[in-house]
Amino acid sequence: MVLRRAFHPVGLAVALFFFAQSMTPSLLPRVWYLQGVATGISVATGYGLGCLVAWILRRCGVQPRWSATTRRYGWWVLAAVAVVVIPAFLVLGSWWQQIVRELVGLERLERLLYLPVLPVAVVVALVLIALARVLRFGVVWLSAFSARFMPDGVAKVAAIVVVVVLLVVVFDHGLYRGILSVAESSAAASDHGTADGVNRPDAPERSGSPDSFEDWDTLGREGRTFVAGGPTADEIADATGEPALTPIRAYVGKESADTVAEGAEKVVAELDRTGAFDRSVVAVVTTTGRGWVNENVAGALEFVSGGDSAIAAMQYSFLPSPLAFLADRETPEDAGRALFDAVYERWDDLPEDTRPKLVVFGESLGSYGGQAAFASGDAIVELTDGALLVGTPNFAEPWGRIAEGRDEGSFERLPVVDGGRNIRFASVPDDADLPAEWEFPRVVFWQHASDPITWWSFDLILHKPDWLREPLGPDVDPGMRWIPFVTFWQVTLDMVFSAEVPDGHGHSYGVDAVDLWADILPPPGWSSDDTIRVQEALSGRSQNADLQATAE
């Protein structure tokens, strides 16, 4: 039988267990092909672990000598279990996915669409196992060859070292750098384009306008979208019922500066040109990789401040956040520090009684980079008048230290820090309402319980995090469990479409930003009715932009 000769029974048994576990729910619904990839990787991992355990036992002298009849029965039992487990968990997996879709506000899909998961998983698992065997063959061959010239033990170690070094060199200098080079070239070319419906602004309050120091063509695709967007003074006045100003949006593209320090200085020059430091609020935002700013968060600030605001931002990469994270974790931090330090230095030179409120915000890689300007949560409180940090990646600091130092009894997904005196965490705005008085300045870390960007970590491979030990969030399937290796790959694949879910779930952060800015910078006389009107206005602007883009 080919299966018996080609695969180890212990490896297959563990692989079957990992197959079943990979079908269990995680943070977000997965399309069938991503589930197939997650399952295939899990099956290959399980097979490898099973073979490793069998090898260790053999090295320890444990070598059961089963009769041919016993081995045959063992294979039949394994086959019978597989015949039951595989279809059962395919059905259960499709059912669990429907539940997860409902929890995040998505419509159910036809469960038959889940059938291709099995062939995709088989292909992925076989490819990975084949690659592992090629590497093992390389080690064995090189070890046998080297044994002609050195002791056997030394030859084996040397063979392993050589294969690992070659693997690293091929991956890092070949595949990894090659893919990134192609991706960066493609992203740089795409950055010269302009999104449908985006036109050069005429208002002097915007970078890229005729009055601006920054040329429209240098702002980058996301920068052009940012400065051309946002609410007008009339839209703000209609929503709030109060007179409003045209918000200032200062932006510098990557093409305009050779270094992030130079870019930051150019942003400050734009702030000075537009009279930003005469406004009531100046916000420093660190963008995502290619310069994107969440319009809901930016627009919400502008509505809440009556347009009496200025937002400072700059682009530091051509790559989208996932690739920017893989290619370079330092530049987002350098950009975050450079921009805040430059704005803060200019702000600090002003007479104290004339300074606007200085706030910071950023989402995802922008939150990670922006936090680099601060050594601790206390530093954010000391140096700013408020902050809204959104969808923070798990590797960001000081976010990690703040969460780790949370008050006893509070959850990792919603830490309470120092009773919530200045810093609070929220998945929905009501989470920020704690019994203790909320002192100024106010800092909010906005993170959804179902956001894989926030909860993904290499630690998931072998370590069960606190957020999976505690009661799960309301939009996470209570059946989610931590399984070594498997959960890591599930959450990894959850990240792919984490922003393609309705606002309030995953990595999609919407008009709830209005509530949070109203908490951080409460306008006089602001009411819940004001919040609702502004949210409706923001939602309407987003829908109109989508319709315009579709029509064009």
N, C-alpha and C positions, 0 to 999 in steps of 0.2 A: 504494500500500500504506500503510495507516494507521500501521503500526509505523515505517516509514521517515520519515514526516512528523512523528511525535510524539516520537521518541527519536533521540538521537545514537548512531551505531554505536560510537564509541570509548567512550562512557559505558556502553553495553550490554555491551561486551566486558569492561570492568573490573568491572562489576556481576556478570557471570557468574563471574569469578575470585573475587570476594568471596563470592558464593553458595557456591562450592565450599569455600572456606576456613572459612566460618561453620559448616559441618557437622562440622568436625574436633573432636576431644575437648577438653574443658577440665577444670576441677577436679572438677566434680560432674555427675551425670546431670541432664538437663533434660527436663521433660515436654514433649510435642509443641507445646503452645501457646507456651511460653517459647522453645523452639527456633525456632518460627515468627517470634516477635517479634525475636529476636536476628538471625535470617537476614534478615528484612525490613529492619531498620535497617542491617545490613551491606551489603545490595544497594543501598539508597538512597545510602549513603555512597560505595560504589564507583562508582555512576553519577555522582554529583556530582564525584568526583575525576577521573573520565575526561573529563567535560565541561570541567572546569577546565583539565586538561592540553591538550585540543584548543583551548580559547580562548587559552591562553598561546602555543601554537604559531602560531595565526593572527595574534596580535598581533606575533609575532616575524617575520612574513612567510612562514611555512611554510604554504602552501595548495596541496596537491597537487590537480591538476585531473584527476581520474579520469574516464574515459569512462563512459557510461551502462552499457555492458556490464560493465566492471570493477566498478562500484558494485553492480550486480545480483549478480555472482558473490560479491562480498564479503558481501552480505547472506545469500546462500545458505550460504556457509561458516560465518558466525556462527550461522545457524539450525541447521546440521548439528552444530556443536560443542555448542550448547545442548541439542539432542535427546539427545546422548550424555552430557554432563556432568551435567545436572539429575537424571535418574533414577539415574545411577551414584552420585552423591554422596548422594542420598536413601537409597539402599541402604547405602552405606558409613557414612553418618551413623547410621542405625539400628543398624548393627553396632557402631560405636564406642561408642554409648550403652550397649549391652548389656555391653561390656567395663568401662566406667566403673561401671555398676551393680554388677557383681561385685566390683570393687576396693573399693567402700565397703560391701559386705555386703548389697546389695539383690537381690531376686529379679529375674530377667529378665522383660521384658514382651513381649507380642505385637508383633512388628515392624511389623505392618500399622497399628498405632496411630500410626505415624510419618508416614503418608501425608498427614494434614491439614497437615503443616508447610508444604507448598508453597502451598496457597491462602492460609494465614495470612500467609506471607512476602510473597506478591504484593500482598495488600491493604495490609499495613503499608508496603511499599516505595512503592506508588502514592500512598498518602496523604501520605507524607513528600515525595515528588517534587512532588506537586501543591502542597503548602504552600510548598516552595521556589520554585516557579514563580509563585505568588501574590506572594511577597516580591519576586522579580525584576521582575515586572510593575509592582509598586508603585514600585520604584526607577526603572524606565524612564519611567513616566508622570510621576512627580514631577520627574525630571531634565528631561524635555521641557518641562514646564510652567515650571520655574524658569529654563530657558534663555531665556525671553522677557525676563527681568529682569536676568540676570547672565551672565557668560562661561560657555561650555559646560563647561569643565573644573571650574569652581567649582560649577556647577549639579549635576554628577554627584556630586561629593564631598558636597555639601549633601544631596542626595537619599538617599545611603547613610546619612549620619549621622541624618537624620530617621527613616528606616525602622528603623534599629537602636534608636534611642531609644524609638520607639513600641513596638517589639517587647519591649524590656525593661520598659517601663511596663506594658504589657498583661499580660505574664507575671508580673512581680513583684507588682504591685498588684492584678491581676485574678485570674488563674488560681492562681498560687502562694499568695498570701495567702488567697484565698477557700477553696481546698482545705484549707489548714492550719487555717483558722478552723472550718470544718465538722468536720474531723478532730478538732480539740481539743475541740469541744463534744460530739461523739459519744464521745470517749475519756473525758471528764470524767463524762458520764452513766454510762458503763459502769463507771467506777471505783467507783461507789456499790454495785455488785453484789458478791456474794460467791460464790466458786466452790463447786460441789457438794461436799459432804462436809466443808466447812470450818466449824468451830464455835468460838465464843469460848472461849479457854483459861481454866481456873480457876487455873492455877499462877501464883503471884506473880512468878515469874521471867520472865514474858512481858508485853510491852506489850499493852495492850488488855484485860488481865485485870481483875477487880474491884478489885485492889490498885493498878493502874497509874494514873499521871498522865494517860495518853493514852486517850481514849475509843475504844472498839472501832470505832465508825462513822467515825472520822476517819483510820483507817490506810490506806484505799484497798484495792482488791481484792487486789493483790499483797502488800501489807503484812499483811492479814488472813491470807492463805494462809501467809505466812512465819512469823508468830508462832504460828499454830495447828499448824504442822508441826514436823518435826524429831524426833529420837529421844528416847525417855524414858530416865530413869536405868536402869530395868530392862532396856531393850533394849540399852543400851550395856554394862551389866554382863554380860548374856548373851553378847554377841559377844566381849568382851575377856577375860572371866573375872576381872575385877577390880571392886571397888566403884566406883560411879559417882555423879555428881551430876546433878541436872536442869540442862541447859544454859540459860543466860540468852540471851534474844533481845530486844534493845531496838530499837524501831522507832518512827519518827515519820512520819506521812503529810503530804502536801502541804497538805491542808486545815487542818492544825493550826498552821501557821506561815506568816507573810507573807513571810519571806525565808529563804534557806538558812542564814544565820547564826543566825536564831532557831530554826530546826529543829535545827541542830547542838547548840545549848545545851539544847534539850529532850531530845535523845538522851542527853546527858551527865547530865541530871537523872534519866533512867530508869536509866542505869548506876549512879548513886549509890543510887537507891532499891532496886535489886536486889542491891546489894553486889558489883557486877561487878569492882571493883578489888581485891577479896579473892580473886578467882579466879586460876588460874595463867596463863591466856591471855585477853587482850582483843583481839578482831579488829575492825578498822574496814573495813567493806565499802561501796564506792560501788555503788549499784544501777544497773540499766539505766534507760531513759527513764521507764517507768511504775512503777518501784519493785521490779522483779523481782530475786530473788537465786537463784542456782543451788543447788537443794537438795542436789545431790550434793557440791558444794564445801563448803557450810556444814555439812551432816551429817557429812561425812568429818572435818572439823576437830573436831567435837564427839565423835565416836567416838574419834579418836586421842588427844584430851586427856582422855578419861574423863569427859566432861561438865563438867570443871572449866574452863569457858570462858564467855565472854560475847561476843556478836556485836552490833555497833552499826551500824545502817543507817537511812537515811531516803529518802523519796520526794521528787523534785524536779520531776517533770513528770507530766502525764497521758498524754502521747503515747508510743507504742511507740518503740523505739530508732531505727528507720530514719527516722521522721518527726521525732523529737527531734533527730537528727543534721542533717536538712535545715533544721529551723526554728531551731535554736539550739545552737551548739557551745560557747557560753560557760558556760551554766548547769551542765552536767555537771562542768566543771572547777571552777566556783565551789563547787558542792556537795562535790566531792571534797576541795578545800582546806579548806573551812569545817568539815567533819566531822572530818577528821584533825587539824586544828589545835586544835579544841575538845577532842577526846579527849586529844591529846598534852599540851596545857596542864594538864589535870586530872591526867594520869598523871605528868607531870614534877614536880608539886607533892608527890608521895608520897616518903617516904624511899626512897632508892635500893635498900635491901635488902628492901623490901616490895613493890616494883613487880611487877606481872604482866608476862609477856612481851607485847609489843605487836606485832601483826602486821596486815598489810593484805591484802585480796583483792578481786577484782572481775572481772567478765566482760564482754567486748564494750565497749559504751559505758561500763560501769562501770569497766573497766580503764583506758580513756581518761581518764575523769574522775578516778579515784583517783590516777593518776600525776601529775596536775597539782599535787599537794601536794609534789612532789619535783623539784628542778632537774636531777638527774642520777641515774644508777645508784648512784653513791657516796653520794648523799643517802639513797636507800632503805636502803642498808646501814647508814649512820650513825644514822638516826633510828628504825629499826624492829628487831625481832628476827626478821623473816622476812616474806616476801611470796609470794603465789601469784596471778599476773596471767594471766588466761585469755582466749584468743581476742582478743588486742589488735588493734584496727583499725590499719591502715597509717599513719594520720595522727597516731597518738599519740606523745607525747614524755614522758619521755626514751627510750621504746622505740626510736624511729627512730635516735637518736644512738648508743644502745648497740649496736644491730645494725650500724650503719655503721662503728663503731670495732672491729669483731670482729677476732680474731686472723687473721693471714694463713693462707690455706688452709682456713679453716672456711667453711661454706655460709651463705648468707643465711637459708635456712629453718631452720637449726639453728646459730646463731652460737656460737662459743666466745669468751668474753671474759676476758682476763687469765688464760688457762689454766683458767677455771672456778673461780677462787678463791672468789668469793661468789655470783656471778650465773650461772645456767645456763638454757639453753633446752631444751625437751623437747616432742616430739610424743607419745611414749609414755614411761612412767617410766624405762625403761632408758636413754633418751637422756641422762638426768641423771648417769649413771655415767661419769665421765671419769677418766683416770689420775691426775690431780693431786688432792691433798687438798682436800676441800670444807670451807672454813672457815665458821664462824658469824659473823654472821647469814647465812642462806641465802635466796636469792631465786630463784624459778622463773618464767620466762615459758613458759606452756603454750600451744602453738599447733600445730595440725595442718597438715601439708603441703597438705591439700586444703581448707583453710578459706578461702573467698573473702573473708570479712570481714577477715582478716589481710592478704591479698595484693591486694585491690582498691585501685587508685590511679588518679588521672587521668593519671599518668605512663605508664600502659599504652597510652595512645592512640598515642604516638609513640616510646616508649622501651622497649627490651627490658630487663626487670629481671634482676638477678643470679640470682634463683631459677629463672628460665627458661633461664639459660645453664648452670646447674649440673645435676648429676644430680637428677632429680625424686624426690619422696617415694615410698614404697612403695605408697601408695594413689592415686597420680596416674598416669594413662595415659601411658606413655613417648612416645606419639605426640603429646602436646600440644606445640604450637609457638606462638611469638609471631608474630602477624600485625598490622601497624599497623591501628588502629581496631577490627579484628574481635575481637581478644583482649579489648580493653576491654569490649566489649558482651557477650561470652561470660561473662566473670567478673562483670560487673554483674548479668546474669540468673541466674548461679549463686547469688547471694546470697539470692534470693527464698525458696528452700526449703532454705537451707544448714543449718538445724537439724533438718530432717526426714529425717535419715539416721541410721543406727545410731551409738551412742556410739563415739568413737575416730576419727571422720571428720568432715569438714566443720566446721560450727560446733556440733557436739554433743559436749559434754564430760561424761563420766560418772564412774563409780566409780573410775577411775584416780586421782582426786583423793586417795584414801586413801594410795596409795604416795607421792605427792608431799608430802602433809602429814607423813607419817611420816619423810620425808627432811628436811623443813624444821624440824620440831619432834619429833625422835625420842624417843618415850617409853622409859624404862628397860626393857630386856629385850624390846623389841618384835621380833617375828619375822615372816617371810613368812607363816606360818600365821595370825598375827593379822590381817595385811592381807587374806588371803583370806576369813576369817570376817567381817570388817567389810564387805568388798565384797559378800558374799552378803547380809548384813543390809541394807545400803543398797539393793541390787537388789530384795530382798523388799519393803521399804517402798514403793519406787516402784511395783512391780507391784500391791501391795495398794491403793495410792491410785488407780491407774488402774482397777482392777476396781470399786472403790467408786463412783468417778465414773460409770462405765458403768452400774452397777446403778441409780443414782439418776437 
